[in-house]
């Protein structure tokens, strides 16, 4: 043991017991071999001392071990958390990848299914269209045959109708046209005779009217000439007599004019004149309105003619009393 103490320190003996056991075997084997003993195996049960040095080393070792254990536990927990997070991340990545793959597969499935459905629907539609087209072609052929049959029937019907028309025409010619032509010829002959008779009568009437018109025209011409000569003679006489003759004619016409003017007054029972000028002034105004009326009707200035026939003389003015006249 002393030899071993010189080789190993106390800490090495306490810590590395395998090395210590190996050295013990090496050192003790020759000695016990000389005693006829062979060391097959041995176990170091404990290493201790009286001053508690090894115990103190054990405490420090224990504390270090605890420390290392705590550190190891923390590192283990950390590594475990990291590993757990990495595992969870890997699991989530795998899950997401699987979900993505599932969605991709589902999308591909839907796309392929839609494509397959489209192909199936296209095939069905083509089949249906082909069926309808074939049915339409068959119907068209049937309709063409029906039209051909109708055309043949129509032709036969037209031929029958034409034969019937020809028969009716011949019947009408025999029963209506020929008698009608004969009657028309008879009526035409009668009409020609009547027309000739009417024309001759009209010519005779025309000659008679022409003769009467010429005679009437000559008579009217003679009357016109006589009136013109009479008017010419009157004009010559009026020209010779001048204003006196015209005045005489006007004076002859004045009573007629007065009668026509006063004709509406004949139906009046009473006329009342009211005013401060008196009846004489009103009558004078009425008398003064006669020359302009005569001049308007005949073109003769009656005042001028009277002045020429009777020159004015100075007469004394006489006073007139204002009075109210009642005429009945």
FENHU-V801778 format. One record per pair of residues at least 6 apart in sequence whose C-alpha atoms are under 8 Angstrom apart, sorted by the first residue. I is the first residue (numbers start at 1). J is the second residue. If there is no record, write none. Layout:
BEGIN
i=I j=J
i=I j=J
END
This chain:
BEGIN
i=1 j=24
i=4 j=20
i=4 j=23
i=4 j=24
i=8 j=20
i=10 j=54
i=11 j=54
i=11 j=57
i=12 j=20
i=13 j=19
i=13 j=20
i=14 j=47
i=14 j=54
i=17 j=44
i=21 j=43
i=21 j=44
i=25 j=39
i=29 j=38
i=29 j=39
i=32 j=38
i=32 j=39
i=47 j=54
i=48 j=54
i=48 j=55
i=238 j=245
i=238 j=246
i=243 j=305
i=247 j=302
i=247 j=305
i=269 j=328
i=270 j=326
i=270 j=327
i=270 j=328
i=271 j=326
i=271 j=327
i=271 j=328
i=272 j=325
i=272 j=326
i=272 j=327
i=273 j=279
i=273 j=324
i=273 j=325
i=273 j=326
i=274 j=324
i=275 j=324
i=276 j=322
i=276 j=323
i=277 j=322
i=277 j=323
i=278 j=321
i=278 j=322
i=278 j=323
i=278 j=324
i=278 j=325
i=279 j=322
i=279 j=323
i=279 j=324
i=279 j=325
i=291 j=301
i=291 j=302
i=291 j=303
i=292 j=301
i=294 j=300
i=294 j=301
i=294 j=302
i=295 j=301
i=295 j=302
END
